[in-house]
Amino acid sequence: MILFYIFIFALPGFLLLGGFGLLLGVFAGIIVGQVEKLRKEVASLKQDNEKMRRILANRKNE
């Protein structure tokens, strides 16, 4: 997925600013890709947290 963001940011950067735009686009693509990966990880951890809370609440009620 990171390669997708690198391509999306690098191509317009290259067309607008040349080599420097390509470099900026690659860095922007890497950063956006990492942020997207972290968002997915946080969402997964939130779901796991909710599952654990439900399990603990059920054990407490028993």
Backbone as a chain_set.jsonl record, in Angstrom:
{"seq": "MILFYIFIFALPGFLLLGGFGLLLGVFAGIIVGQVEKLRKEVASLKQDNEKMRRILANRKNE", "coords": {"N": [[0.827, -1.195, 0.0], [2.018, 1.151, 0.643], [3.62, 1.636, -1.55], [1.729, 2.375, -3.405], [0.908, 4.91, -2.431], [3.336, 6.252, -2.659], [3.631, 6.287, -5.444], [1.34, 7.788, -6.15], [1.898, 10.294, -5.012], [4.467, 10.889, -5.981], [4.463, 10.966, -8.803], [2.844, 13.275, -9.701], [4.402, 15.189, -8.381], [6.873, 14.939, -9.682], [6.138, 15.679, -12.265], [5.421, 18.329, -11.871], [7.601, 19.616, -10.512], [9.939, 18.382, -11.258], [12.945, 16.571, -10.594], [13.314, 17.224, -7.861], [10.685, 17.435, -6.991], [9.93, 14.799, -7.366], [11.469, 13.551, -5.389], [10.378, 14.776, -3.078], [7.765, 13.827, -3.351], [8.132, 11.062, -3.027], [8.98, 10.947, -0.346], [6.68, 12.027, 0.872], [4.8, 10.101, 0.145], [5.781, 7.853, 1.51], [5.476, 8.69, 4.171], [2.671, 9.142, 4.342], [1.773, 6.566, 3.752], [2.805, 5.121, 5.948], [1.389, 6.343, 8.033], [-1.209, 5.586, 7.377], [-0.983, 2.832, 7.719], [-0.518, 2.751, 10.483], [-2.952, 3.784, 11.397], [-4.712, 1.689, 10.764], [-3.682, -0.263, 12.439], [-4.176, 0.86, 14.975], [-6.978, 0.884, 14.94], [-7.449, -1.849, 14.942], [-6.376, -2.532, 17.438], [-8.12, -1.146, 19.098], [-10.482, -2.579, 18.68], [-9.703, -5.054, 19.75], [-9.351, -4.263, 22.38], [-11.975, -3.604, 23.131], [-13.15, -6.155, 22.94], [-11.788, -7.49, 24.994], [-12.651, -6.012, 27.196], [-15.362, -6.688, 27.212], [-15.202, -9.445, 27.739], [-14.008, -9.41, 30.29], [-16.007, -8.041, 31.691], [-18.097, -9.877, 31.51], [-17.023, -11.982, 33.003], [-16.848, -10.796, 35.477], [-19.526, -10.463, 36.096], [-20.357, -13.031, 36.495]], "CA": [[0.0, 0.0, 0.0], [2.921, 2.304, 0.677], [4.049, 1.899, -2.932], [0.625, 3.098, -4.047], [0.99, 6.312, -2.036], [4.551, 6.818, -3.254], [3.321, 6.556, -6.848], [0.342, 8.861, -6.237], [2.51, 11.574, -4.677], [5.701, 11.142, -6.721], [4.22, 11.287, -10.217], [2.544, 14.712, -9.881], [5.562, 15.974, -7.94], [7.864, 14.915, -10.754], [5.633, 16.452, -13.409], [5.386, 19.754, -11.536], [8.863, 20.192, -10.054], [11.099, 17.633, -11.719], [13.595, 15.642, -9.67], [13.042, 17.611, -6.474], [9.292, 17.045, -6.737], [9.929, 13.343, -7.241], [11.994, 13.254, -4.052], [9.353, 15.167, -2.11], [6.646, 12.905, -3.504], [8.496, 9.778, -2.424], [8.917, 11.115, 1.113], [5.272, 12.199, 1.254], [4.156, 8.795, -0.009], [6.218, 6.994, 2.619], [4.851, 9.182, 5.41], [1.227, 8.872, 4.292], [1.612, 5.113, 3.837], [3.036, 4.705, 7.337], [0.268, 6.831, 8.845], [-2.359, 4.721, 7.074], [-0.717, 1.55, 8.366], [-0.726, 2.941, 11.91], [-4.393, 3.926, 11.63], [-5.294, 0.347, 10.75], [-3.222, -0.945, 13.655], [-4.917, 1.438, 16.098], [-8.355, 0.385, 14.856], [-7.417, -3.247, 15.364], [-6.155, -2.56, 18.882], [-9.361, -0.701, 19.741], [-11.41, -3.713, 18.645], [-9.22, -6.023, 20.73], [-9.618, -3.7, 23.699], [-13.41, -3.777, 23.396], [-13.395, -7.579, 23.174], [-11.277, -7.814, 26.329], [-13.552, -5.398, 28.174], [-16.581, -7.505, 27.279], [-14.856, -10.697, 28.412], [-13.833, -9.13, 31.707], [-17.311, -7.69, 32.262], [-18.85, -11.126, 31.655], [-16.444, -12.743, 34.117], [-17.202, -10.081, 36.712], [-20.945, -10.668, 36.354], [-20.622, -14.437, 36.853]], "C": [[0.87, 1.257, 0.0], [3.386, 2.655, -0.734], [2.98, 2.666, -3.701], [0.715, 4.587, -3.715], [2.243, 6.987, -2.602], [4.273, 7.192, -4.711], [2.378, 7.746, -6.983], [0.97, 10.226, -5.96], [3.714, 11.904, -5.563], [5.453, 11.558, -8.163], [3.844, 12.754, -10.422], [3.706, 15.608, -9.441], [6.624, 16.054, -9.013], [7.41, 15.773, -11.924], [5.65, 17.951, -13.133], [6.764, 20.34, -11.246], [10.11, 19.437, -10.512], [11.632, 16.701, -10.647], [13.321, 15.955, -8.215], [11.616, 17.235, -6.086], [9.15, 15.536, -6.588], [10.402, 12.934, -5.854], [10.979, 13.603, -2.971], [8.151, 14.227, -2.162], [6.913, 11.548, -2.887], [8.423, 9.878, -0.905], [7.471, 11.266, 1.59], [4.534, 10.872, 1.164], [4.52, 7.837, 1.107], [5.521, 7.401, 3.908], [3.366, 8.855, 5.427], [0.964, 7.369, 4.402], [1.802, 4.595, 5.254], [1.896, 5.136, 8.238], [-0.956, 5.955, 8.618], [-2.194, 3.356, 7.742], [-0.959, 1.65, 9.874], [-2.199, 3.118, 12.255], [-5.077, 2.57, 11.678], [-4.915, -0.414, 12.014], [-3.969, -0.436, 14.884], [-6.358, 0.943, 16.103], [-8.427, -1.067, 15.324], [-7.234, -3.351, 16.877], [-7.388, -2.101, 19.65], [-10.383, -1.829, 19.769], [-11.003, -4.769, 19.673], [-9.512, -5.55, 22.147], [-11.091, -3.871, 24.071], [-13.752, -5.231, 23.681], [-12.957, -7.967, 24.587], [-12.163, -7.213, 27.419], [-14.829, -6.209, 28.329], [-16.33, -8.809, 28.024], [-14.713, -10.475, 29.909], [-15.144, -8.763, 32.387], [-18.159, -8.949, 32.467], [-18.325, -11.963, 32.813], [-16.81, -12.111, 35.452], [-18.653, -10.366, 37.093], [-21.248, -12.099, 36.791], [-20.406, -14.705, 38.307]], "O": [[0.502, 2.285, -0.568], [3.528, 3.83, -1.072], [3.292, 3.506, -4.546], [0.61, 5.43, -4.605], [2.206, 8.159, -2.977], [4.634, 8.28, -5.159], [2.588, 8.615, -7.829], [0.611, 11.212, -6.604], [3.956, 13.073, -5.863], [6.162, 12.416, -8.69], [4.466, 13.424, -11.246], [3.963, 16.649, -10.046], [7.212, 17.112, -9.234], [8.206, 16.509, -12.506], [5.865, 18.752, -14.043], [7.066, 21.448, -11.69], [11.226, 19.832, -10.175], [10.865, 16.112, -9.885], [13.117, 15.042, -7.414], [11.375, 16.769, -4.972], [8.35, 15.054, -5.786], [9.802, 12.067, -5.22], [10.749, 12.816, -2.053], [7.588, 13.876, -1.125], [6.019, 10.947, -2.29], [7.869, 8.996, -0.25], [7.091, 10.688, 2.608], [3.721, 10.559, 2.034], [3.67, 7.092, 1.596], [5.033, 6.549, 4.651], [2.856, 8.343, 6.424], [0.024, 6.954, 5.08], [1.052, 3.733, 5.711], [1.477, 4.379, 9.114], [-1.663, 5.618, 9.567], [-3.156, 2.796, 8.268], [-1.537, 0.743, 10.473], [-2.648, 2.648, 13.3], [-5.925, 2.329, 12.537], [-5.739, -1.126, 12.588], [-4.353, -1.228, 15.744], [-6.899, 0.619, 17.161], [-9.364, -1.456, 16.021], [-7.877, -4.179, 17.522], [-7.67, -2.611, 20.734], [-11.075, -2.017, 20.769], [-11.85, -5.313, 20.381], [-9.878, -6.346, 23.012], [-11.41, -4.242, 25.201], [-14.557, -5.515, 24.568], [-13.669, -8.685, 25.289], [-12.394, -7.844, 28.45], [-15.321, -6.397, 29.441], [-17.147, -9.229, 28.843], [-15.232, -11.254, 30.709], [-15.368, -9.134, 33.539], [-18.856, -9.074, 33.473], [-19.108, -12.587, 33.529], [-17.052, -12.81, 36.436], [-18.974, -10.495, 38.275], [-22.29, -12.351, 37.395], [-20.588, -15.836, 38.76]]}, "num_chains": 1, "name": "protein.A"}
